[in-house]
């Protein structure tokens, strides 16, 4: 039974890790697309520089926070996902 639980935990962690990094990639694509799409509307080049710097800071902090979350989940996945699996099994 422990081996089955461990494989379910690993599957849930892998799926969460995949979607977390997928959302980060989607965020990067969206932010770059928006900046390139509104680029013709910038009146001054200094505004464009400020927007690119703000976007870089946004992407840096969001990527770092998702990375920290994935690492934390990896270190404590037995506790986190074990509780989820117990609740899922109790609802069946």
Phi and psi restraints in degrees (range 20) as a CNS / XPLOR table:
assign (resid 1 and name C) (resid 2 and name N)
       (resid 2 and name CA) (resid 2 and name C) 1.0 -65.2 20.0 2
assign (resid 2 and name N) (resid 2 and name CA)
       (resid 2 and name C) (resid 3 and name N) 1.0 -36.1 20.0 2
assign (resid 2 and name C) (resid 3 and name N)
       (resid 3 and name CA) (resid 3 and name C) 1.0 -67.1 20.0 2
assign (resid 3 and name N) (resid 3 and name CA)
       (resid 3 and name C) (resid 4 and name N) 1.0 -39.0 20.0 2
assign (resid 3 and name C) (resid 4 and name N)
       (resid 4 and name CA) (resid 4 and name C) 1.0 -65.1 20.0 2
assign (resid 4 and name N) (resid 4 and name CA)
       (resid 4 and name C) (resid 5 and name N) 1.0 -40.5 20.0 2
assign (resid 4 and name C) (resid 5 and name N)
       (resid 5 and name CA) (resid 5 and name C) 1.0 -65.2 20.0 2
assign (resid 5 and name N) (resid 5 and name CA)
       (resid 5 and name C) (resid 6 and name N) 1.0 -42.3 20.0 2
assign (resid 5 and name C) (resid 6 and name N)
       (resid 6 and name CA) (resid 6 and name C) 1.0 -64.5 20.0 2
assign (resid 6 and name N) (resid 6 and name CA)
       (resid 6 and name C) (resid 7 and name N) 1.0 -38.7 20.0 2
assign (resid 6 and name C) (resid 7 and name N)
       (resid 7 and name CA) (resid 7 and name C) 1.0 -68.8 20.0 2
assign (resid 7 and name N) (resid 7 and name CA)
       (resid 7 and name C) (resid 8 and name N) 1.0 -36.1 20.0 2
assign (resid 7 and name C) (resid 8 and name N)
       (resid 8 and name CA) (resid 8 and name C) 1.0 -66.9 20.0 2
assign (resid 8 and name N) (resid 8 and name CA)
       (resid 8 and name C) (resid 9 and name N) 1.0 -39.7 20.0 2
assign (resid 8 and name C) (resid 9 and name N)
       (resid 9 and name CA) (resid 9 and name C) 1.0 -63.0 20.0 2
assign (resid 9 and name N) (resid 9 and name CA)
       (resid 9 and name C) (resid 10 and name N) 1.0 -46.2 20.0 2
assign (resid 9 and name C) (resid 10 and name N)
       (resid 10 and name CA) (resid 10 and name C) 1.0 -62.3 20.0 2
assign (resid 10 and name N) (resid 10 and name CA)
       (resid 10 and name C) (resid 11 and name N) 1.0 -38.7 20.0 2
assign (resid 10 and name C) (resid 11 and name N)
       (resid 11 and name CA) (resid 11 and name C) 1.0 -65.7 20.0 2
assign (resid 11 and name N) (resid 11 and name CA)
       (resid 11 and name C) (resid 12 and name N) 1.0 -42.7 20.0 2
assign (resid 11 and name C) (resid 12 and name N)
       (resid 12 and name CA) (resid 12 and name C) 1.0 -65.9 20.0 2
assign (resid 12 and name N) (resid 12 and name CA)
       (resid 12 and name C) (resid 13 and name N) 1.0 -41.4 20.0 2
assign (resid 12 and name C) (resid 13 and name N)
       (resid 13 and name CA) (resid 13 and name C) 1.0 -64.7 20.0 2
assign (resid 13 and name N) (resid 13 and name CA)
       (resid 13 and name C) (resid 14 and name N) 1.0 -43.5 20.0 2
assign (resid 13 and name C) (resid 14 and name N)
       (resid 14 and name CA) (resid 14 and name C) 1.0 -61.9 20.0 2
assign (resid 14 and name N) (resid 14 and name CA)
       (resid 14 and name C) (resid 15 and name N) 1.0 -42.2 20.0 2
assign (resid 14 and name C) (resid 15 and name N)
       (resid 15 and name CA) (resid 15 and name C) 1.0 -64.6 20.0 2
assign (resid 15 and name N) (resid 15 and name CA)
       (resid 15 and name C) (resid 16 and name N) 1.0 -44.6 20.0 2
assign (resid 15 and name C) (resid 16 and name N)
       (resid 16 and name CA) (resid 16 and name C) 1.0 -63.7 20.0 2
assign (resid 16 and name N) (resid 16 and name CA)
       (resid 16 and name C) (resid 17 and name N) 1.0 -40.9 20.0 2
assign (resid 16 and name C) (resid 17 and name N)
       (resid 17 and name CA) (resid 17 and name C) 1.0 -63.8 20.0 2
assign (resid 17 and name N) (resid 17 and name CA)
       (resid 17 and name C) (resid 18 and name N) 1.0 -42.4 20.0 2
assign (resid 17 and name C) (resid 18 and name N)
       (resid 18 and name CA) (resid 18 and name C) 1.0 -60.4 20.0 2
assign (resid 18 and name N) (resid 18 and name CA)
       (resid 18 and name C) (resid 19 and name N) 1.0 -48.7 20.0 2
assign (resid 18 and name C) (resid 19 and name N)
       (resid 19 and name CA) (resid 19 and name C) 1.0 -69.3 20.0 2
assign (resid 19 and name N) (resid 19 and name CA)
       (resid 19 and name C) (resid 20 and name N) 1.0 -35.6 20.0 2
assign (resid 19 and name C) (resid 20 and name N)
       (resid 20 and name CA) (resid 20 and name C) 1.0 -62.1 20.0 2
assign (resid 20 and name N) (resid 20 and name CA)
       (resid 20 and name C) (resid 21 and name N) 1.0 -47.9 20.0 2
assign (resid 20 and name C) (resid 21 and name N)
       (resid 21 and name CA) (resid 21 and name C) 1.0 -71.3 20.0 2
assign (resid 21 and name N) (resid 21 and name CA)
       (resid 21 and name C) (resid 22 and name N) 1.0 -29.1 20.0 2
assign (resid 21 and name C) (resid 22 and name N)
       (resid 22 and name CA) (resid 22 and name C) 1.0 -63.6 20.0 2
assign (resid 22 and name N) (resid 22 and name CA)
       (resid 22 and name C) (resid 23 and name N) 1.0 -41.1 20.0 2
assign (resid 22 and name C) (resid 23 and name N)
       (resid 23 and name CA) (resid 23 and name C) 1.0 -66.2 20.0 2
assign (resid 23 and name N) (resid 23 and name CA)
       (resid 23 and name C) (resid 24 and name N) 1.0 -35.3 20.0 2
assign (resid 23 and name C) (resid 24 and name N)
       (resid 24 and name CA) (resid 24 and name C) 1.0 -64.7 20.0 2
assign (resid 24 and name N) (resid 24 and name CA)
       (resid 24 and name C) (resid 25 and name N) 1.0 -44.2 20.0 2
assign (resid 24 and name C) (resid 25 and name N)
       (resid 25 and name CA) (resid 25 and name C) 1.0 -63.0 20.0 2
assign (resid 25 and name N) (resid 25 and name CA)
       (resid 25 and name C) (resid 26 and name N) 1.0 -42.2 20.0 2
assign (resid 25 and name C) (resid 26 and name N)
       (resid 26 and name CA) (resid 26 and name C) 1.0 -62.4 20.0 2
assign (resid 26 and name N) (resid 26 and name CA)
       (resid 26 and name C) (resid 27 and name N) 1.0 -39.2 20.0 2
assign (resid 26 and name C) (resid 27 and name N)
       (resid 27 and name CA) (resid 27 and name C) 1.0 -63.2 20.0 2
assign (resid 27 and name N) (resid 27 and name CA)
       (resid 27 and name C) (resid 28 and name N) 1.0 -46.1 20.0 2
assign (resid 27 and name C) (resid 28 and name N)
       (resid 28 and name CA) (resid 28 and name C) 1.0 -58.9 20.0 2
assign (resid 28 and name N) (resid 28 and name CA)
       (resid 28 and name C) (resid 29 and name N) 1.0 -46.6 20.0 2
assign (resid 28 and name C) (resid 29 and name N)
       (resid 29 and name CA) (resid 29 and name C) 1.0 -62.9 20.0 2
assign (resid 29 and name N) (resid 29 and name CA)
       (resid 29 and name C) (resid 30 and name N) 1.0 -43.2 20.0 2
assign (resid 29 and name C) (resid 30 and name N)
       (resid 30 and name CA) (resid 30 and name C) 1.0 -64.2 20.0 2
assign (resid 30 and name N) (resid 30 and name CA)
       (resid 30 and name C) (resid 31 and name N) 1.0 -45.9 20.0 2
assign (resid 30 and name C) (resid 31 and name N)
       (resid 31 and name CA) (resid 31 and name C) 1.0 -64.9 20.0 2
assign (resid 31 and name N) (resid 31 and name CA)
       (resid 31 and name C) (resid 32 and name N) 1.0 -44.4 20.0 2
assign (resid 31 and name C) (resid 32 and name N)
       (resid 32 and name CA) (resid 32 and name C) 1.0 -65.3 20.0 2
assign (resid 32 and name N) (resid 32 and name CA)
       (resid 32 and name C) (resid 33 and name N) 1.0 -41.8 20.0 2
assign (resid 32 and name C) (resid 33 and name N)
       (resid 33 and name CA) (resid 33 and name C) 1.0 -60.1 20.0 2
assign (resid 33 and name N) (resid 33 and name CA)
       (resid 33 and name C) (resid 34 and name N) 1.0 -46.1 20.0 2
assign (resid 33 and name C) (resid 34 and name N)
       (resid 34 and name CA) (resid 34 and name C) 1.0 -63.5 20.0 2
assign (resid 34 and name N) (resid 34 and name CA)
       (resid 34 and name C) (resid 35 and name N) 1.0 -43.7 20.0 2
assign (resid 34 and name C) (resid 35 and name N)
       (resid 35 and name CA) (resid 35 and name C) 1.0 -63.3 20.0 2
assign (resid 35 and name N) (resid 35 and name CA)
       (resid 35 and name C) (resid 36 and name N) 1.0 -39.7 20.0 2
assign (resid 35 and name C) (resid 36 and name N)
       (resid 36 and name CA) (resid 36 and name C) 1.0 -71.2 20.0 2
assign (resid 36 and name N) (resid 36 and name CA)
       (resid 36 and name C) (resid 37 and name N) 1.0 -32.8 20.0 2
assign (resid 36 and name C) (resid 37 and name N)
       (resid 37 and name CA) (resid 37 and name C) 1.0 -71.2 20.0 2
assign (resid 37 and name N) (resid 37 and name CA)
       (resid 37 and name C) (resid 38 and name N) 1.0 -34.7 20.0 2
assign (resid 37 and name C) (resid 38 and name N)
       (resid 38 and name CA) (resid 38 and name C) 1.0 -94.2 20.0 2
assign (resid 38 and name N) (resid 38 and name CA)
       (resid 38 and name C) (resid 39 and name N) 1.0 0.0 20.0 2
assign (resid 38 and name C) (resid 39 and name N)
       (resid 39 and name CA) (resid 39 and name C) 1.0 -55.8 20.0 2
assign (resid 39 and name N) (resid 39 and name CA)
       (resid 39 and name C) (resid 40 and name N) 1.0 -40.5 20.0 2
assign (resid 39 and name C) (resid 40 and name N)
       (resid 40 and name CA) (resid 40 and name C) 1.0 -65.0 20.0 2
assign (resid 40 and name N) (resid 40 and name CA)
       (resid 40 and name C) (resid 41 and name N) 1.0 -17.5 20.0 2
assign (resid 40 and name C) (resid 41 and name N)
       (resid 41 and name CA) (resid 41 and name C) 1.0 -91.3 20.0 2
assign (resid 41 and name N) (resid 41 and name CA)
       (resid 41 and name C) (resid 42 and name N) 1.0 -6.1 20.0 2
assign (resid 41 and name C) (resid 42 and name N)
       (resid 42 and name CA) (resid 42 and name C) 1.0 -70.2 20.0 2
assign (resid 42 and name N) (resid 42 and name CA)
       (resid 42 and name C) (resid 43 and name N) 1.0 129.3 20.0 2
assign (resid 42 and name C) (resid 43 and name N)
       (resid 43 and name CA) (resid 43 and name C) 1.0 -81.3 20.0 2
assign (resid 43 and name N) (resid 43 and name CA)
       (resid 43 and name C) (resid 44 and name N) 1.0 -28.9 20.0 2
assign (resid 43 and name C) (resid 44 and name N)
       (resid 44 and name CA) (resid 44 and name C) 1.0 -132.7 20.0 2
assign (resid 44 and name N) (resid 44 and name CA)
       (resid 44 and name C) (resid 45 and name N) 1.0 145.2 20.0 2
assign (resid 44 and name C) (resid 45 and name N)
       (resid 45 and name CA) (resid 45 and name C) 1.0 -68.5 20.0 2
assign (resid 45 and name N) (resid 45 and name CA)
       (resid 45 and name C) (resid 46 and name N) 1.0 -25.1 20.0 2
assign (resid 45 and name C) (resid 46 and name N)
       (resid 46 and name CA) (resid 46 and name C) 1.0 -68.2 20.0 2
assign (resid 46 and name N) (resid 46 and name CA)
       (resid 46 and name C) (resid 47 and name N) 1.0 -32.3 20.0 2
assign (resid 46 and name C) (resid 47 and name N)
       (resid 47 and name CA) (resid 47 and name C) 1.0 -65.4 20.0 2
assign (resid 47 and name N) (resid 47 and name CA)
       (resid 47 and name C) (resid 48 and name N) 1.0 -40.7 20.0 2
assign (resid 47 and name C) (resid 48 and name N)
       (resid 48 and name CA) (resid 48 and name C) 1.0 -62.9 20.0 2
assign (resid 48 and name N) (resid 48 and name CA)
       (resid 48 and name C) (resid 49 and name N) 1.0 -42.4 20.0 2
assign (resid 48 and name C) (resid 49 and name N)
       (resid 49 and name CA) (resid 49 and name C) 1.0 -62.4 20.0 2
assign (resid 49 and name N) (resid 49 and name CA)
       (resid 49 and name C) (resid 50 and name N) 1.0 -44.4 20.0 2
assign (resid 49 and name C) (resid 50 and name N)
       (resid 50 and name CA) (resid 50 and name C) 1.0 -61.9 20.0 2
assign (resid 50 and name N) (resid 50 and name CA)
       (resid 50 and name C) (resid 51 and name N) 1.0 -41.8 20.0 2
assign (resid 50 and name C) (resid 51 and name N)
       (resid 51 and name CA) (resid 51 and name C) 1.0 -64.1 20.0 2
assign (resid 51 and name N) (resid 51 and name CA)
       (resid 51 and name C) (resid 52 and name N) 1.0 -42.5 20.0 2
assign (resid 51 and name C) (resid 52 and name N)
       (resid 52 and name CA) (resid 52 and name C) 1.0 -65.5 20.0 2
assign (resid 52 and name N) (resid 52 and name CA)
       (resid 52 and name C) (resid 53 and name N) 1.0 -38.9 20.0 2
assign (resid 52 and name C) (resid 53 and name N)
       (resid 53 and name CA) (resid 53 and name C) 1.0 -66.1 20.0 2
assign (resid 53 and name N) (resid 53 and name CA)
       (resid 53 and name C) (resid 54 and name N) 1.0 -44.4 20.0 2
assign (resid 53 and name C) (resid 54 and name N)
       (resid 54 and name CA) (resid 54 and name C) 1.0 -61.6 20.0 2
assign (resid 54 and name N) (resid 54 and name CA)
       (resid 54 and name C) (resid 55 and name N) 1.0 -41.5 20.0 2
assign (resid 54 and name C) (resid 55 and name N)
       (resid 55 and name CA) (resid 55 and name C) 1.0 -64.5 20.0 2
assign (resid 55 and name N) (resid 55 and name CA)
       (resid 55 and name C) (resid 56 and name N) 1.0 -40.5 20.0 2
assign (resid 55 and name C) (resid 56 and name N)
       (resid 56 and name CA) (resid 56 and name C) 1.0 -63.0 20.0 2
assign (resid 56 and name N) (resid 56 and name CA)
       (resid 56 and name C) (resid 57 and name N) 1.0 -41.7 20.0 2
assign (resid 56 and name C) (resid 57 and name N)
       (resid 57 and name CA) (resid 57 and name C) 1.0 -65.3 20.0 2
assign (resid 57 and name N) (resid 57 and name CA)
       (resid 57 and name C) (resid 58 and name N) 1.0 -44.3 20.0 2
assign (resid 57 and name C) (resid 58 and name N)
       (resid 58 and name CA) (resid 58 and name C) 1.0 -57.5 20.0 2
assign (resid 58 and name N) (resid 58 and name CA)
       (resid 58 and name C) (resid 59 and name N) 1.0 -48.5 20.0 2
assign (resid 58 and name C) (resid 59 and name N)
       (resid 59 and name CA) (resid 59 and name C) 1.0 -67.2 20.0 2
assign (resid 59 and name N) (resid 59 and name CA)
       (resid 59 and name C) (resid 60 and name N) 1.0 -38.0 20.0 2
assign (resid 59 and name C) (resid 60 and name N)
       (resid 60 and name CA) (resid 60 and name C) 1.0 -62.1 20.0 2
assign (resid 60 and name N) (resid 60 and name CA)
       (resid 60 and name C) (resid 61 and name N) 1.0 -50.2 20.0 2
assign (resid 60 and name C) (resid 61 and name N)
       (resid 61 and name CA) (resid 61 and name C) 1.0 -69.1 20.0 2
assign (resid 61 and name N) (resid 61 and name CA)
       (resid 61 and name C) (resid 62 and name N) 1.0 -38.4 20.0 2
assign (resid 61 and name C) (resid 62 and name N)
       (resid 62 and name CA) (resid 62 and name C) 1.0 -67.4 20.0 2
assign (resid 62 and name N) (resid 62 and name CA)
       (resid 62 and name C) (resid 63 and name N) 1.0 -41.2 20.0 2
assign (resid 62 and name C) (resid 63 and name N)
       (resid 63 and name CA) (resid 63 and name C) 1.0 -64.5 20.0 2
assign (resid 63 and name N) (resid 63 and name CA)
       (resid 63 and name C) (resid 64 and name N) 1.0 -42.8 20.0 2
assign (resid 63 and name C) (resid 64 and name N)
       (resid 64 and name CA) (resid 64 and name C) 1.0 -64.3 20.0 2
assign (resid 64 and name N) (resid 64 and name CA)
       (resid 64 and name C) (resid 65 and name N) 1.0 -39.4 20.0 2
assign (resid 64 and name C) (resid 65 and name N)
       (resid 65 and name CA) (resid 65 and name C) 1.0 -69.2 20.0 2
assign (resid 65 and name N) (resid 65 and name CA)
       (resid 65 and name C) (resid 66 and name N) 1.0 -39.3 20.0 2
assign (resid 65 and name C) (resid 66 and name N)
       (resid 66 and name CA) (resid 66 and name C) 1.0 -66.9 20.0 2
assign (resid 66 and name N) (resid 66 and name CA)
       (resid 66 and name C) (resid 67 and name N) 1.0 -39.4 20.0 2
assign (resid 66 and name C) (resid 67 and name N)
       (resid 67 and name CA) (resid 67 and name C) 1.0 -61.4 20.0 2
assign (resid 67 and name N) (resid 67 and name CA)
       (resid 67 and name C) (resid 68 and name N) 1.0 -42.3 20.0 2
assign (resid 67 and name C) (resid 68 and name N)
       (resid 68 and name CA) (resid 68 and name C) 1.0 -65.7 20.0 2
assign (resid 68 and name N) (resid 68 and name CA)
       (resid 68 and name C) (resid 69 and name N) 1.0 -39.0 20.0 2
assign (resid 68 and name C) (resid 69 and name N)
       (resid 69 and name CA) (resid 69 and name C) 1.0 -64.2 20.0 2
assign (resid 69 and name N) (resid 69 and name CA)
       (resid 69 and name C) (resid 70 and name N) 1.0 -45.1 20.0 2
assign (resid 69 and name C) (resid 70 and name N)
       (resid 70 and name CA) (resid 70 and name C) 1.0 -63.3 20.0 2
assign (resid 70 and name N) (resid 70 and name CA)
       (resid 70 and name C) (resid 71 and name N) 1.0 -42.2 20.0 2
assign (resid 70 and name C) (resid 71 and name N)
       (resid 71 and name CA) (resid 71 and name C) 1.0 -62.9 20.0 2
assign (resid 71 and name N) (resid 71 and name CA)
       (resid 71 and name C) (resid 72 and name N) 1.0 -44.0 20.0 2
assign (resid 71 and name C) (resid 72 and name N)
       (resid 72 and name CA) (resid 72 and name C) 1.0 -61.7 20.0 2
assign (resid 72 and name N) (resid 72 and name CA)
       (resid 72 and name C) (resid 73 and name N) 1.0 -45.0 20.0 2
assign (resid 72 and name C) (resid 73 and name N)
       (resid 73 and name CA) (resid 73 and name C) 1.0 -62.6 20.0 2
assign (resid 73 and name N) (resid 73 and name CA)
       (resid 73 and name C) (resid 74 and name N) 1.0 -36.3 20.0 2
assign (resid 73 and name C) (resid 74 and name N)
       (resid 74 and name CA) (resid 74 and name C) 1.0 -66.9 20.0 2
assign (resid 74 and name N) (resid 74 and name CA)
       (resid 74 and name C) (resid 75 and name N) 1.0 -37.4 20.0 2
assign (resid 74 and name C) (resid 75 and name N)
       (resid 75 and name CA) (resid 75 and name C) 1.0 -73.7 20.0 2
assign (resid 75 and name N) (resid 75 and name CA)
       (resid 75 and name C) (resid 76 and name N) 1.0 -32.1 20.0 2
assign (resid 75 and name C) (resid 76 and name N)
       (resid 76 and name CA) (resid 76 and name C) 1.0 -120.6 20.0 2
assign (resid 76 and name N) (resid 76 and name CA)
       (resid 76 and name C) (resid 77 and name N) 1.0 29.5 20.0 2
assign (resid 76 and name C) (resid 77 and name N)
       (resid 77 and name CA) (resid 77 and name C) 1.0 -66.8 20.0 2
assign (resid 77 and name N) (resid 77 and name CA)
       (resid 77 and name C) (resid 78 and name N) 1.0 -30.2 20.0 2
assign (resid 77 and name C) (resid 78 and name N)
       (resid 78 and name CA) (resid 78 and name C) 1.0 -63.0 20.0 2
assign (resid 78 and name N) (resid 78 and name CA)
       (resid 78 and name C) (resid 79 and name N) 1.0 -44.0 20.0 2
assign (resid 78 and name C) (resid 79 and name N)
       (resid 79 and name CA) (resid 79 and name C) 1.0 -70.7 20.0 2
assign (resid 79 and name N) (resid 79 and name CA)
       (resid 79 and name C) (resid 80 and name N) 1.0 -47.0 20.0 2
assign (resid 79 and name C) (resid 80 and name N)
       (resid 80 and name CA) (resid 80 and name C) 1.0 -65.5 20.0 2
assign (resid 80 and name N) (resid 80 and name CA)
       (resid 80 and name C) (resid 81 and name N) 1.0 -55.1 20.0 2
assign (resid 80 and name C) (resid 81 and name N)
       (resid 81 and name CA) (resid 81 and name C) 1.0 -79.0 20.0 2
assign (resid 81 and name N) (resid 81 and name CA)
       (resid 81 and name C) (resid 82 and name N) 1.0 -27.1 20.0 2
assign (resid 81 and name C) (resid 82 and name N)
       (resid 82 and name CA) (resid 82 and name C) 1.0 -61.5 20.0 2
assign (resid 82 and name N) (resid 82 and name CA)
       (resid 82 and name C) (resid 83 and name N) 1.0 -42.5 20.0 2
assign (resid 82 and name C) (resid 83 and name N)
       (resid 83 and name CA) (resid 83 and name C) 1.0 -64.4 20.0 2
assign (resid 83 and name N) (resid 83 and name CA)
       (resid 83 and name C) (resid 84 and name N) 1.0 -43.0 20.0 2
assign (resid 83 and name C) (resid 84 and name N)
       (resid 84 and name CA) (resid 84 and name C) 1.0 -60.8 20.0 2
assign (resid 84 and name N) (resid 84 and name CA)
       (resid 84 and name C) (resid 85 and name N) 1.0 -43.6 20.0 2
assign (resid 84 and name C) (resid 85 and name N)
       (resid 85 and name CA) (resid 85 and name C) 1.0 -66.3 20.0 2
assign (resid 85 and name N) (resid 85 and name CA)
       (resid 85 and name C) (resid 86 and name N) 1.0 -39.7 20.0 2
assign (resid 85 and name C) (resid 86 and name N)
       (resid 86 and name CA) (resid 86 and name C) 1.0 -61.2 20.0 2
assign (resid 86 and name N) (resid 86 and name CA)
       (resid 86 and name C) (resid 87 and name N) 1.0 -41.3 20.0 2
assign (resid 86 and name C) (resid 87 and name N)
       (resid 87 and name CA) (resid 87 and name C) 1.0 -69.9 20.0 2
assign (resid 87 and name N) (resid 87 and name CA)
       (resid 87 and name C) (resid 88 and name N) 1.0 -38.6 20.0 2
assign (resid 87 and name C) (resid 88 and name N)
       (resid 88 and name CA) (resid 88 and name C) 1.0 -64.5 20.0 2
assign (resid 88 and name N) (resid 88 and name CA)
       (resid 88 and name C) (resid 89 and name N) 1.0 -42.8 20.0 2
assign (resid 88 and name C) (resid 89 and name N)
       (resid 89 and name CA) (resid 89 and name C) 1.0 -68.1 20.0 2
assign (resid 89 and name N) (resid 89 and name CA)
       (resid 89 and name C) (resid 90 and name N) 1.0 -32.6 20.0 2
assign (resid 89 and name C) (resid 90 and name N)
       (resid 90 and name CA) (resid 90 and name C) 1.0 -71.3 20.0 2
assign (resid 90 and name N) (resid 90 and name CA)
       (resid 90 and name C) (resid 91 and name N) 1.0 -25.6 20.0 2
assign (resid 90 and name C) (resid 91 and name N)
       (resid 91 and name CA) (resid 91 and name C) 1.0 -81.4 20.0 2
assign (resid 91 and name N) (resid 91 and name CA)
       (resid 91 and name C) (resid 92 and name N) 1.0 -8.9 20.0 2
